[in-house]
Every structure is written in C-alpha cells, then in structure tokens.
Amino acid sequence: MALKGNKYGTHRVIEPKGVLTQAAYKIDNNMDVLYSNEIICDVQSLNIDSASFTQIEEACGGDEKKIGEMIMGIVAERGKQQNPVTGSGGMFIGTVAYIGEDLQDRDLKVGDKIASLVSLSLTPLRIDKILAVHKDIDRVDIVGKAVLFESGIYAKLPSDMSEALALAALDVAGAPAQARKLPKEGDSVLILGANGKSAVLCGYEAMKKVGPTGNVVGLVRNPKQVPALMELGVYHKVIVASATEPVAVLEAALAANGGKEYDISICCVNQPNCEMSAILPVRDDGLVYFFSMATSFTKAALGAEGVGKDVNMIIGNGYTKDHAEITLNVLRENPKLRALFDEKYV
C-alpha cells in the first residue's frame, strides 16, 4: 500500500524543513517511492519560464549543450527546476504514468497527456536525458519524470491543437485570464513587452473588455515589430521605447493616451529593472499587474513610494480561475494569433 503524503507536498521537502516545496532549497525527486495522493508523469518537454531561460541562456553564452547541462545540474542538485538566480521554473507536458489511490475519483487515467499548471520551481523532477534544447521557444525536450501533488493543477491537452501549441499557450495561461478580469469598459491599458506571447494574449483579452471607448497600447523596444503587431489587431496603438527607461516610457505612453495616465498596466517583459516603467504611467488608484518573473517587488514597492504613486500592484499569480480554458479559447477565437503561435512557438 502506498504511503500517504501531505496535500501540498511537504513530505518531499529535504531542506530546510518546515517550508513548502517552492521555498525549499532541495526536495526529494525519488519516483520509486509511491504516495497515495500523488500523480507521476513521464515528462516529454519542459517549458522554462521566459525570465529563467533568458538568464540561463545568457550565462551559457547561448550554447545549447551548456544550457542543457546547466538545467541538468540544477535539477540534480535541487530535485526540481528552480533557477537559482530568478527563483522561477516553468511547466511540463507529459503522460500520466501513476495515479495514487486517493486520487482515483479525478477525471484522469493512466496514459492521458497533460500539461502541469503549477511551477517547476515546486515540482519534483528527475531528468534522465536531455533530448533537445529549443532556444527560440524556451523549451527543453527530455526523458524524465515529475510529480504532481494532491493540490497540483493540470490541464488535459486538447484534441483540436498540437501539443506544442497548447504548451506554448498554457505556459502563460495566468496572464490573459487576468487581462480578461482586470479591465472594465472604457479603460486604458498599457502592456509592456508587447511582442511576447503572454502580452499578445493579454492584448486580445484587454481589447475585448475595454470595448470601443477604451485604449490598449503595447510597448516594444524594436520598431520593426510594430507593423506585425498592429496587423494582429490586439492593440489600438504600439509605441517604441525601452522598458528599462521609465521616463522615456512615460512620455511615449502618455502621448499615446491623449496625455492621460492609464487605468492599468501589465508588465510582460522578461528582463529586470522594468518596474518603474510599469508604475509611472498609471494613475493613482490604478492597477499595475506584474506578470514577469524578472520583477523585483522590492524595487516596485520602494519605487512607487519614491515617486508618490498610490497604485495597486498585483503579483503575477500564474493561476486564475478557468485560466487554461480561457487561454486556449483565445487561440480558437483568433486565427491570426493561432497562426502566430504556430509559426513562432511550435
């Protein structure tokens, strides 16, 4: 009979004791010991979160072999894929290999293909072999296994799109679901890092919510990206400035909004030091949503205080109710976005 584990996975914490698996330095990734309230999956791909992959790629000088070796090293040392610099992880897709007896009532069976919707930074993971590193899409194909705890969330892979396409979208599922929830009709929304996959999904949902009287503005650093983004139809306007230069961002953003501050900003930039560019253009009592794992919440809090901004700041929680279905439906509803994802991320 299998052992009974803690709902949140604390039975797998090695050090330090007393914390949850995300905060732990090292967790137990032994898949030979079975627990009655765990699911074990054969993993085929890891989608490393953008901030983490960017940091690893830069540290390895872009060398794919070194990137794979660094990821193998992190997992071997920590029992999970948690970038020691960014603290973030990513997600996996795989095939269900074991369902504990306490979880047999779930709509899931051995052999189902699923995507994890909890971070690799808290997921017990074992990598036996790296098969391929896809730098352009932050993906690593592996042979290995991973554990989902009783509290873990997942999505069955849909039958109407490829696994790679679903993985690319589900990797950022929390963002477009929040972009549906946060704005109201007539709002102005600024989206930083507008060319990224989370940003274009956010833009689509925000455009639907703000309606004809609202204004959704995307910000990119590269002017060559503007025409294609406008063609997508997910922004009313796209402006050009570096998100690490808040004064320049403020000036360009206000000019694109009739001189008025924004109701909401959404930061999807995968580089550090973009906090003030998200905060400065937003009105008092407005919302700043930080989806990027490169965000320093110390810089955000102290920076807002330093410029006298009374804004509500939201941590980019990767989970929002119905976020998987909301995100997949964006690709079903918008052929241009689906074609973009097929081209760039599959």
C-alpha positions in Angstrom: 0.0 0.0 0.0 1.3 3.4 -0.9 2.3 6.0 1.7 0.1 9.0 2.4 1.8 12.3 1.6 1.0 15.9 2.6 -1.5 17.6 0.3 0.9 20.4 -0.5 4.0 18.1 -0.9 5.8 18.9 2.3 6.7 15.2 2.7 9.2 15.7 -0.2 11.0 18.7 1.4 14.6 17.8 2.3 15.9 21.2 3.3 15.1 23.4 5.0 12.4 21.5 6.9 9.1 23.3 7.6 8.7 25.1 4.3 6.6 24.3 1.2 8.4 22.8 -1.8 8.6 26.1 -3.7 10.6 27.8 -0.9 12.7 24.7 -0.3 16.3 24.6 -1.5 16.2 20.8 -2.1 13.3 18.4 -2.5 13.0 14.6 -2.9 12.6 13.6 -6.6 12.7 9.8 -6.0 9.9 8.4 -8.1 10.3 4.9 -6.9 8.5 5.6 -3.6 4.8 5.8 -4.3 2.3 8.1 -2.4 -1.4 7.6 -2.4 -2.2 11.2 -3.1 0.4 11.9 -5.9 0.3 11.7 -9.7 3.5 10.7 -11.5 4.1 11.7 -15.2 6.6 10.7 -17.8 7.8 14.1 -19.0 8.5 14.9 -22.6 9.0 18.7 -22.6 9.8 21.4 -20.2 8.8 25.0 -20.9 11.2 27.1 -18.9 9.7 30.4 -17.9 11.0 33.3 -20.0 12.9 35.2 -17.3 14.6 32.0 -16.2 15.5 30.7 -19.7 16.9 34.2 -20.7 19.1 34.2 -17.6 20.4 30.6 -18.3 20.9 31.3 -22.0 23.0 34.4 -21.2 25.0 32.6 -18.5 25.8 29.9 -21.1 26.7 32.2 -23.9 23.8 30.8 -26.0 25.4 27.4 -26.2 22.6 24.8 -26.3 24.8 22.0 -24.9 25.8 24.2 -21.9 22.1 25.2 -21.4 21.1 21.6 -21.2 24.0 20.8 -18.8 23.0 23.8 -16.5 19.4 22.6 -16.4 20.5 19.0 -15.6 22.8 20.4 -12.9 20.0 22.5 -11.2 17.6 19.5 -11.2 20.3 17.1 -9.9 21.2 19.5 -7.1 17.7 20.7 -6.1 15.3 17.9 -7.2 13.4 20.5 -9.2 13.9 23.0 -12.0 14.2 26.3 -10.0 16.6 28.8 -11.4 18.9 29.9 -8.5 19.0 33.5 -9.8 15.4 34.2 -10.8 13.8 31.7 -8.4 11.3 30.7 -11.1 10.7 27.5 -13.0 8.3 26.8 -15.8 5.9 23.9 -16.6 5.9 20.5 -18.2 3.9 18.3 -20.5 3.9 14.6 -20.2 1.9 11.4 -19.9 0.2 10.2 -16.7 2.1 7.0 -15.5 0.7 6.6 -12.0 -2.4 7.9 -10.1 -2.4 7.4 -6.4 -5.4 5.5 -4.9 -6.7 8.7 -3.1 -7.0 10.5 -6.5 -8.8 7.8 -8.4 -12.0 9.9 -8.5 -10.4 12.5 -10.8 -11.3 12.8 -14.4 -7.9 11.4 -15.3 -6.5 8.0 -16.3 -3.0 6.5 -16.9 -2.0 7.4 -20.5 -3.6 10.8 -20.6 -1.4 13.6 -21.8 -1.5 16.7 -19.6 0.2 20.0 -19.0 1.2 20.9 -15.5 -0.3 24.3 -14.4 2.0 24.6 -11.4 5.6 25.9 -11.5 8.6 23.6 -12.0 10.1 25.6 -9.1 8.0 23.5 -6.7 7.6 20.2 -8.7 9.7 17.2 -8.0 11.5 16.5 -11.3 14.0 13.9 -12.5 15.8 14.3 -15.8 17.4 11.1 -17.2 18.4 12.7 -20.5 18.2 16.0 -22.4 17.0 15.3 -26.0 16.9 18.8 -27.4 17.1 22.5 -26.4 14.9 24.9 -28.4 16.4 28.3 -27.6 13.9 30.3 -29.7 10.9 29.0 -27.7 12.4 28.4 -24.2 11.6 24.6 -24.4 13.7 21.6 -23.5 12.7 18.1 -24.6 13.7 15.4 -22.0 13.4 11.9 -20.8 12.3 12.1 -17.2 9.6 12.0 -14.6 7.7 14.6 -12.5 5.3 14.6 -9.6 2.0 16.4 -9.1 0.8 16.8 -5.6 -2.8 16.5 -4.5 -3.1 20.3 -4.6 -1.5 20.5 -8.0 -3.4 21.7 -11.0 -3.1 20.5 -14.6 -4.9 20.5 -17.9 -5.6 17.7 -20.3 -4.1 18.5 -23.7 -6.9 19.5 -26.1 -7.6 17.4 -29.2 -8.1 20.4 -31.6 -4.5 21.7 -31.5 -1.0 20.3 -31.3 0.7 19.5 -28.0 3.4 22.1 -28.7 0.8 24.8 -29.5 -1.1 24.0 -26.3 2.1 24.0 -24.2 3.1 27.4 -25.6 -0.2 28.9 -24.6 -0.7 27.2 -21.3 2.8 28.3 -20.2 1.4 31.8 -19.8 -2.2 31.0 -19.1 -2.5 33.2 -16.0 -1.8 36.4 -17.9 -4.7 36.5 -20.4 -7.1 35.3 -17.8 -6.1 38.3 -15.6 -6.3 40.6 -18.6 -9.9 39.5 -19.0 -10.7 40.0 -15.3 -9.0 43.3 -14.5 -10.1 45.9 -17.1 -13.6 47.3 -17.5 -15.2 49.0 -20.4 -13.6 52.3 -21.4 -10.3 51.6 -19.6 -6.9 52.5 -20.9 -4.4 49.6 -20.7 -0.6 49.7 -21.3 1.1 46.4 -22.0 4.9 46.3 -21.7 6.9 43.7 -23.7 4.1 43.8 -26.2 5.7 41.3 -28.7 5.9 38.4 -26.2 3.4 35.5 -26.2 1.8 36.5 -22.8 1.5 40.1 -24.0 -0.3 39.4 -27.2 -2.8 37.1 -25.4 -3.3 39.9 -22.8 -3.8 42.4 -25.6 -6.5 40.3 -27.2 -8.5 39.9 -23.9 -8.0 43.5 -22.9 -9.3 44.7 -26.3 -12.5 42.7 -25.8 -13.0 44.1 -22.3 -12.3 47.8 -22.8 -14.5 47.9 -25.9 -14.7 50.7 -28.5 -14.2 53.5 -25.9 -11.1 52.0 -24.4 -7.4 52.2 -25.4 -5.0 49.2 -25.3 -1.4 50.3 -26.0 1.5 48.0 -26.5 5.2 48.9 -25.8 8.1 47.4 -27.6 11.8 48.2 -27.9 12.2 47.3 -31.5 10.4 49.5 -34.0 10.5 46.7 -36.6 7.9 44.8 -34.6 5.3 47.5 -34.7 3.7 46.7 -38.1 3.2 43.0 -37.4 1.7 43.7 -34.0 -0.8 46.2 -35.4 -1.7 43.7 -38.1 -2.6 41.2 -35.3 -5.3 43.5 -34.1 -4.6 43.1 -30.4 -3.6 46.7 -29.7 -5.1 50.0 -30.6 -1.6 51.5 -30.8 2.0 50.3 -30.4 4.7 52.6 -29.1 8.5 52.2 -29.1 10.8 52.7 -26.0 13.0 50.6 -23.8 11.1 49.3 -20.7 14.3 49.9 -18.7 14.0 53.6 -19.3 10.9 54.8 -17.3 10.9 58.5 -18.2 11.0 57.7 -22.0 8.3 55.1 -21.5 6.2 57.6 -19.6 6.5 60.3 -22.3 5.6 57.9 -25.1 2.8 56.2 -23.2 1.1 59.4 -22.2 1.3 60.7 -25.8 -0.5 57.5 -27.0 -3.3 58.1 -24.4 -4.2 61.7 -25.1 -1.9 62.9 -22.3 -3.8 60.9 -19.7 -2.4 58.4 -17.2 -3.5 54.7 -17.7 -6.0 52.8 -15.6 -4.0 49.6 -15.9 -0.5 48.5 -16.9 0.6 44.9 -17.5 4.3 44.1 -17.4 5.3 41.1 -19.5 9.0 42.0 -20.0 11.4 39.1 -19.3 14.2 41.4 -18.2 14.9 43.1 -14.8 14.6 46.8 -14.0 11.2 47.4 -15.7 9.2 48.1 -12.5 9.1 51.9 -12.8 8.1 51.8 -16.5 5.0 49.9 -15.4 4.3 52.1 -12.5 4.9 55.7 -13.7 2.2 55.9 -16.4 -0.6 54.6 -14.2 -3.0 56.9 -12.4 -3.5 57.0 -8.6 -5.7 54.1 -7.6 -4.9 52.4 -10.9 -3.6 48.8 -11.3 -0.2 47.5 -12.1 0.0 43.8 -12.9 3.5 42.3 -12.9 3.3 39.1 -14.9 7.1 38.9 -15.4 9.2 36.7 -13.0 12.1 39.2 -13.6 10.2 41.7 -11.4 11.8 42.8 -8.1 8.9 43.5 -5.8 11.3 45.5 -3.5 12.1 47.8 -6.4 8.4 48.1 -7.3 7.2 48.9 -3.7 10.0 51.3 -2.9 9.9 52.8 -6.4 6.2 53.6 -6.2 6.7 55.1 -2.8 9.6 57.2 -4.1 7.6 58.8 -6.8 4.4 59.2 -4.7 2.3 56.7 -6.7 -0.7 55.3 -4.9 -1.2 52.4 -7.2 -2.5 48.9 -6.6 0.2 46.3 -7.5 -0.7 42.7 -8.3 1.8 39.9 -8.3 1.5 37.8 -11.5 -0.2 34.7 -10.0 0.1 32.1 -12.7 -3.3 30.7 -11.5 -6.6 32.3 -12.2 -10.0 30.5 -12.3 -10.6 28.8 -15.7 -7.3 30.2 -16.9 -6.4 27.2 -19.1 -9.7 27.2 -21.0 -9.7 31.0 -21.3 -6.2 30.9 -22.9 -6.8 28.0 -25.3 -10.1 29.7 -26.4 -8.1 32.8 -27.4 -6.3 30.7 -30.0 -9.5 29.2 -31.1 -11.2 32.6 -31.5 -8.4 34.4 -33.2 -6.9 32.8 -36.3 -4.1 35.4 -36.6 -2.9 34.7 -33.1 -3.1 31.0 -33.6 -1.1 31.3 -36.8 1.5 33.4 -34.9 1.8 30.8 -32.2 2.1 28.0 -34.8 4.9 29.9 -36.5 6.9 31.1 -33.5 6.4 28.6 -30.7 5.7 25.2 -32.3 
